[in-house]
Structures are given as structure tokens and as C-alpha cells.
Amino acid sequence: MNKVFALVDCNNFYVSCERVFNPKLEGKPVIVLSNNDGCAVARSEEAKALIPMGAPAHLYQDVIKKHNIAVYSSNYTLYSDMSERVMGILSQFTPEIEIYSIDEAFLNLTGFINYNLTEYAKEIRATVKKWTGIPTSIGIGSTKTLAKIANKLAKKNRMCGGVFDITAHPRQDDFLRSVDVEDIWGVGRQYANLLKRNGINTAFDLKNAPDHWIKKNMSIVGLRTVWELRGIPCIELEEVAEPNKQIIRSRSFGKPVESLEELKEAVSAHASRASEKLREQGLVASYISTFIETNRFKPEDPQYGNSSGCNLPEPTSYSPELIKYAIANLERIYKQGYRYKRAGVVLMGLVPQDQIQLSLMHSARPYSRDKALMNSIDSINSHWGSDTIRLAACGIKQAWQMRRARLSRRFTTNWNELQNVKASFPNYFSL
């Protein structure tokens, strides 16, 4: 039986999330900024012709003002929750789904022989739009790479109605000729330059490139991409994500930080967040590293950066334990007289929590109590919102937090930030 994959991609996802709760933004240029309100990381279709992707917002203030562009800070809490809602809907349309990113998912439609796949995809698209307000594009192909290409074509051509099935199209090669080689999934800029220097400019050219040349110059990974373009599935659906090999938690500060106490708060907060990620995945860490650095984009300031790490006595995901060693690392590398821009922690040596190798000097600390405490905190924060409960070491005011001056409300996860709805009723009792 021939395999069939669909790639569902949320259109301009961050912007779409903002529009769901502010319909006045429809049809208007909108951008969402990166951490500390730095660069444009998401743009509406109307904004794409005005501001380049990744452009520093402060350099485009005149353009923003002239075209009345709506500007928002990244609202990761809102975007994450909306993503979960979209992925939950998609899982109702097929038993096999791979969540590829916050706004993309592959669906396995193999065996849906009694369905018109284009109509089925339109039903998926309409359901996601109706239930969440998020617009999507869906590409269908006999491989994941072809599904990716079909998705791009679905976005470009309005006549497709947001859905394009390349599997049964008689002019498949014509469509491949319209796709630049650098737009193919798995072909980065370096490989694209190599291919173009050798006369391989489109997906059609790559599909027909000699196997021996591809394997020699792009390894077996590149050869798999070529076979996928030929309709031979080589990249399977990954329903269960592989466990992380490391967890990095870091953020730039909203303002330069000089004091050790503020750095301790920031590092504690990052260690706490990283430990939450560990517990979500049922993992524990064996090694923790802490790093700090100044702003390299301000050469007029004294520059310094350093890191320090240590093995943990026993693998753990217990937040207080990780915070203790993160701070100890920080104290070894901190130097006065510098304006720090960034700090973070890295957890490595990750193993499943049920496979912990205890040391010969195993402590008698009541691990069941530690686990119960962390489970309780995680449960409360999950239900009532992030940081409903946090460890005192993470600070209260957290003045070092990244700058987000244009942050919208967390409409779906915080009772105090729900959408306000106003209604007026005619006065039937007036004469």
C-alpha cells in the first residue's frame, strides 16, 4: 500500500494567535517580535512586503508608524496553549501524528482509500479554523518531503483553497520545477549553493541527480531527500519524540545586570524551568552547567563570558538541588565590573528517571517526598498558570526579566486575563 502523508502548517502562527483574540487585526499588517522586543520573528501577509524577516524593530520605526503596523511582544504562553489545541484537533483525524514544531504536524493518511484526500484535508482545515480560529495550509504527498513541497504550493496558490494534493497530480514534475532547491526540506543554504554551482537549481533537478554524486557530496542524508522527491518514503513518521540529550534554558535580560544577587535569581529561575522540562519528559540530569556573558554587540563595554559545570552526586530533577549547584557554578565564574546581558543553565547526561544509577554514597534523603513536592507544584502551575508557585530563590519582582512592552494577555490560561465581551440590549421598557 502506497504511503500518504499530510503536512498541516499554521499560517503565520504567532500573528494568527493574536488575531484570534483581536479580530480588528484582520487584513492589517502585524508583526511579532523576538525576546526583548528585538527582531520581527512573525509577520502577517500584509507586513511581509514592508518589514524583512528578522529585521530589528528599532530600525523600522518610521515604516511601522507610516503603515500603522501592529506590533506585539512574543506571548509564548498563549502560543503554546493554542498549539496544543490545534494538535489535539488534528489527532482526531488520524491515529498517527507527528508534532514537528509548535505550528506544524505530519499526519499519516495511508489507507484512507475511501476518502477524497483533498476534501478530507479541507474538512481538517475548516475544523481547526472553526474550533480555534487558526488558519492552516495542508500539503499532501507520498513522502514527507513531497508533503512539505505540496504545503508550500498550497500557500502560494490561492486557487488551492489552502490544500494541495501532489500525489495524484499528472503534472507533478512541473510543480517540482517551480520549487527552488534551497526551499526543499533538508537542504540548507550551504548544500543549496553547492547544488546550484553544479547546475541543480530546482526540486526537479535534484530528483533526477545521479545517486552516486549526491551520496558523495551530500552523504546518505542527501540521498534520502532525493529518493523522497522520487516518491520513495525514507523518513518515517516519528509519533514519539526522541528524548532530549540536553536541556538548555536561557534568556537575554531586559536590562544589563551587574549584581551577583540578580544573576543568582535569573540562574535559579532558569534551573527551575529546566527541571520542569526534565519532569515533563520523565528524565533526570547527571550534569549541570551555568554560563554568563556580556553584550558582544556593545564593544564599548568591557566584554566577558564564562561557564562552569559539575557532575551531580546523583541524577535528579529536583528543583532545589539543581538550583543549588547552578548557583555554585555561577559563584565560581562571576566577576564584578561587567554588565551582563545573558545567563543560562545547561542540563546534560539525561536518563529516564526509572533508570537512575545510584552512587555508593547514596544519601538517605526521602526522594518520595521530593517527588511528591515537585508533582504538587507542577500540578498547581499547570492548572492555575506558570509561576503560581515558585521557589523563593527565583526572586519576586525579577527586574532582570526580558523586555516585553507590547505583550498581549494570556487569554486561554489565566483567569484574570480572559477576553472581555461587551453586549448591549435594547430597552424594551422605554416608552
C-alpha positions in Angstrom: 0.0 0.0 0.0 1.4 3.4 -1.0 2.1 5.7 1.9 0.4 9.1 2.1 1.5 12.0 4.4 -0.1 15.4 5.0 1.7 18.3 6.5 -0.5 20.8 8.3 1.1 24.2 8.8 -0.5 27.0 10.8 -0.3 30.2 8.7 1.8 33.0 10.3 1.1 31.3 13.6 2.1 33.9 16.2 0.2 36.6 14.3 -2.8 34.3 13.8 -2.9 33.7 17.6 -3.0 37.5 18.2 -5.8 37.9 15.6 -8.0 35.2 17.2 -8.4 37.5 20.2 -8.3 40.8 18.3 -10.3 40.5 15.1 -9.6 44.1 14.3 -6.2 43.0 13.2 -7.6 41.0 10.2 -6.4 42.5 7.0 -3.9 44.8 8.7 -0.1 44.5 8.9 1.0 42.8 12.1 4.4 41.7 13.4 5.5 39.8 16.5 8.9 40.5 18.0 11.6 38.2 19.4 12.9 38.3 23.0 13.3 41.7 24.5 11.2 43.1 21.6 14.2 42.8 19.3 13.5 41.5 15.8 10.5 40.6 13.7 10.0 36.8 14.0 6.5 36.6 12.6 4.7 38.7 10.1 1.2 38.8 8.6 1.0 38.7 4.8 0.4 42.4 4.8 3.6 43.1 6.7 5.9 40.8 4.7 6.2 43.4 1.9 7.1 46.1 4.5 9.5 44.5 7.0 12.0 41.7 6.3 12.1 38.6 8.5 14.4 39.1 11.4 14.6 42.8 10.9 15.5 44.8 14.1 12.3 46.6 15.1 14.1 49.8 16.2 15.5 50.3 12.6 11.9 50.2 11.1 10.1 52.6 13.5 9.4 55.0 10.6 7.9 52.2 8.5 5.9 50.9 11.4 4.4 54.3 12.1 3.8 55.2 8.4 1.9 51.9 7.7 0.3 51.7 11.1 1.8 48.2 11.7 0.5 46.5 14.9 3.5 45.3 16.9 3.4 42.6 19.6 5.8 41.0 22.0 6.1 37.2 21.9 3.4 35.7 24.1 4.8 32.2 24.4 2.2 31.1 27.0 -0.6 31.9 24.6 1.1 30.4 21.5 2.0 27.2 23.3 -1.6 26.7 24.5 -3.1 27.4 21.1 -0.6 25.0 19.6 -1.8 22.2 21.9 -5.4 22.9 21.0 -4.6 22.7 17.2 -2.6 19.5 17.7 -5.4 18.0 19.8 -7.9 18.6 16.9 -5.5 17.1 14.3 -5.1 13.9 16.4 -8.9 13.3 15.9 -8.5 12.9 12.2 -5.8 10.2 12.2 -4.3 7.8 14.7 -0.8 8.6 13.6 0.5 12.2 14.0 4.0 13.7 14.4 4.1 17.1 16.0 7.0 18.6 14.1 7.1 22.1 15.6 4.8 24.5 17.5 2.9 25.2 14.3 3.5 22.1 12.1 2.4 18.5 12.2 2.7 15.5 9.9 -0.4 13.2 9.6 -0.3 9.7 8.2 -3.2 9.3 5.8 -2.1 5.9 4.4 -5.0 3.6 4.0 -7.7 6.3 3.7 -8.8 4.8 0.5 -12.4 5.6 0.9 -11.7 9.3 1.3 -11.2 12.1 -1.2 -8.0 13.3 0.4 -8.4 16.9 -0.8 -11.9 17.1 0.6 -10.7 15.4 3.8 -7.9 17.9 4.2 -10.4 20.8 3.6 -12.5 19.3 6.4 -9.5 19.3 8.7 -8.7 22.8 7.8 -12.2 24.0 8.4 -12.5 22.3 11.7 -9.2 23.8 13.0 -10.4 27.2 11.9 -13.8 26.9 13.4 -12.7 25.5 16.8 -9.5 27.6 17.3 -9.7 30.5 14.8 -6.2 29.5 13.4 -5.9 29.3 9.6 -3.8 26.5 8.2 -2.4 25.2 4.9 -2.2 21.4 4.1 0.1 19.7 1.7 -0.4 16.0 0.8 2.4 13.8 -0.7 3.6 10.2 -0.9 6.6 11.2 1.2 7.2 13.8 4.0 9.4 15.8 1.7 6.8 15.9 -1.1 4.2 16.8 1.5 6.4 19.8 2.6 6.6 20.9 -1.1 2.8 20.5 -1.5 2.3 22.6 1.6 4.4 25.5 0.1 2.3 25.2 -3.1 -0.9 25.3 -1.1 0.2 28.5 0.5 1.4 30.2 -2.7 -1.6 29.4 -4.9 -4.9 30.9 -3.6 -6.8 28.7 -6.1 -5.9 25.7 -4.0 -8.0 26.9 -1.1 -5.3 26.1 1.3 -5.0 22.4 0.3 -2.8 20.8 -2.4 -2.5 17.1 -3.1 0.5 16.4 -5.2 0.2 12.6 -5.0 -2.2 12.1 -8.0 -1.4 15.2 -9.9 -0.5 14.5 -13.6 1.9 17.5 -13.7 3.9 16.7 -10.6 7.3 17.3 -12.3 6.1 20.7 -13.5 5.4 21.7 -9.9 8.9 20.4 -8.8 10.4 22.6 -11.5 8.8 25.6 -9.7 10.5 24.9 -6.4 13.9 26.3 -5.8 16.4 23.8 -4.4 17.0 25.9 -1.3 13.3 25.6 -0.4 13.4 21.8 -0.2 13.1 20.4 3.3 16.5 19.2 4.5 18.6 21.2 2.0 20.3 24.0 3.9 21.9 27.1 2.4 25.4 25.5 2.2 24.1 22.5 0.2 21.9 24.7 -1.9 25.0 26.8 -3.0 26.8 23.5 -3.8 23.9 22.2 -5.8 23.5 25.4 -7.8 27.2 25.5 -8.6 26.7 22.1 -10.2 23.6 23.1 -12.2 21.0 21.7 -9.8 18.6 24.6 -9.3 15.2 23.1 -8.7 13.5 20.2 -6.9 13.1 18.5 -10.3 16.8 18.8 -11.0 17.6 17.3 -7.6 15.1 14.5 -8.1 17.0 13.5 -11.3 20.5 14.0 -10.0 22.8 10.9 -10.1 22.7 8.9 -6.8 26.5 8.4 -6.6 27.2 12.2 -6.9 24.5 13.0 -4.3 25.9 10.4 -1.8 29.4 11.6 -2.3 28.7 15.3 -1.9 25.6 15.2 0.5 26.0 11.9 2.3 23.3 9.4 2.8 21.0 12.0 4.3 21.0 13.9 1.0 20.4 10.7 -0.9 17.3 10.1 1.2 16.0 13.5 0.2 16.5 12.6 -3.5 14.6 9.4 -3.1 11.8 11.1 -1.2 11.5 13.5 -4.2 11.1 10.4 -6.3 8.2 9.2 -4.1 10.1 6.6 -2.2 9.5 7.1 1.6 12.7 7.2 3.6 11.7 9.4 6.5 9.3 7.7 8.8 6.7 9.4 11.0 8.0 10.0 14.5 5.0 9.6 16.7 7.1 9.6 19.9 9.8 12.3 20.0 13.3 11.1 21.0 14.3 12.1 24.5 16.4 15.2 24.7 20.2 14.8 25.0 20.4 18.1 26.8 18.1 20.9 28.0 19.2 24.5 27.7 17.4 27.3 29.4 18.5 30.8 28.8 17.1 34.3 28.2 18.6 37.7 27.5 17.9 40.2 30.2 15.6 43.1 29.7 18.3 45.4 31.1 22.0 44.9 31.8 22.6 43.0 35.1 25.7 43.7 37.3 24.9 42.3 40.7 25.6 38.8 41.8 22.2 38.6 43.6 20.2 39.4 40.4 22.3 36.9 38.5 21.5 34.3 41.2 17.8 35.0 40.8 18.0 34.6 37.0 20.1 31.4 37.1 17.7 29.9 39.8 14.7 30.7 37.6 16.4 29.0 34.5 17.4 26.0 36.6 13.8 25.7 37.9 12.3 25.9 34.4 14.8 23.3 33.1 13.9 21.0 35.9 10.2 21.3 34.9 11.2 20.2 31.4 13.0 17.2 32.9 10.0 16.1 34.8 7.7 16.6 31.8 9.8 14.1 29.9 10.3 11.7 32.8 14.1 12.4 32.8 16.8 13.3 35.4 20.1 15.1 34.8 23.6 14.0 35.8 25.4 17.2 34.9 24.7 20.9 35.2 26.5 23.9 33.6 26.0 27.6 34.2 27.0 30.3 31.8 27.0 34.1 31.8 28.0 36.6 29.1 28.1 40.4 28.4 26.6 42.0 25.3 29.0 41.4 22.4 27.0 43.9 20.3 28.2 46.7 22.6 32.0 46.7 22.1 32.3 49.9 24.1 31.5 47.9 27.2 34.1 45.5 28.8 33.5 42.0 27.5 33.4 38.8 29.5 31.8 35.4 29.2 32.4 32.2 31.0 30.8 28.9 32.1 31.3 26.3 34.8 29.8 22.9 35.2 29.8 20.0 37.6 28.6 16.4 37.9 25.7 15.9 40.3 26.1 13.4 43.2 23.1 11.6 41.8 20.9 12.2 38.7 18.0 14.4 39.7 15.1 16.6 38.5 14.5 18.1 42.0 14.5 21.9 41.5 16.1 22.9 44.8 19.0 20.5 44.2 19.6 21.8 40.6 19.4 25.4 41.8 22.0 24.8 44.5 24.6 23.5 42.0 23.7 26.1 39.4 24.4 28.9 41.9 27.6 27.2 43.0 28.7 27.2 39.3 27.8 30.9 39.0 29.8 31.9 42.0 32.9 30.4 40.5 32.7 32.4 37.3 31.1 35.7 38.4 33.2 38.8 38.1 32.4 42.3 39.3 32.5 45.3 36.9 30.7 43.8 34.0 27.2 44.5 32.5 25.8 41.0 31.9 23.3 40.5 29.1 22.6 36.8 29.3 22.7 33.9 31.7 21.6 30.3 31.5 21.9 26.7 32.5 22.5 23.5 30.6 21.5 20.1 31.8 23.3 17.1 30.4 23.7 13.4 31.0 19.9 12.9 30.8 18.5 9.5 31.6 15.0 8.1 32.3 14.1 8.6 36.0 13.4 4.9 36.4 17.0 4.1 35.3 19.0 6.1 37.8 22.3 4.6 38.8 22.7 5.4 42.5 26.2 6.1 43.9 27.9 4.1 46.6 27.4 7.1 48.9 23.7 7.2 48.2 22.1 9.7 50.6 19.1 8.8 52.8 17.1 11.9 51.6 13.4 11.0 51.2 13.2 11.0 47.4 9.5 10.1 47.5 8.8 13.3 49.4 10.9 15.4 46.9 9.0 13.8 44.0 5.6 14.5 45.7 6.5 18.1 46.3 7.6 18.7 42.7 4.5 16.9 41.4 2.3 19.1 43.5 4.0 22.3 42.4 3.8 21.2 38.7 0.2 20.3 39.0 -0.7 23.7 40.6 1.2 25.7 38.0 -0.3 23.6 35.2 -3.8 24.3 36.4 -3.5 27.9 37.6 -0.8 29.2 35.3 3.0 29.3 35.2 4.7 30.7 38.4 1.6 30.4 40.5 4.1 28.8 42.9 7.8 29.3 42.5 10.9 28.9 44.7 12.0 31.9 46.6 15.5 31.7 45.1 13.9 32.7 41.7 13.0 36.1 43.1 9.8 38.0 43.4 10.0 41.1 41.2 12.5 39.7 38.7 13.6 43.0 37.4 16.0 41.3 35.1 13.3 39.6 33.1 13.3 40.2 29.3 11.6 43.3 28.0 8.1 42.7 26.6 6.4 46.1 26.4 3.8 45.0 23.8 2.7 41.8 25.4 -0.9 40.7 24.9 -2.9 38.9 27.5 -2.7 35.2 28.2 -6.3 34.8 27.1 -6.6 31.0 27.4 -4.5 30.2 30.5 -5.1 32.9 33.1 -8.5 33.6 34.7 -7.5 37.3 35.2 -6.7 37.8 31.5 -9.8 36.2 29.9 -11.2 38.0 26.9 -13.7 40.7 27.8 -17.1 40.6 25.9 -19.5 43.5 26.0 -23.1 43.4 24.8 -25.8 46.0 24.6 -29.5 45.2 24.8 -32.4 47.3 23.6 -34.5 48.9 26.4 -37.9 47.2 25.8 -39.3 49.0 28.8 -38.9 52.5 27.5 -41.9 54.2 26.0 
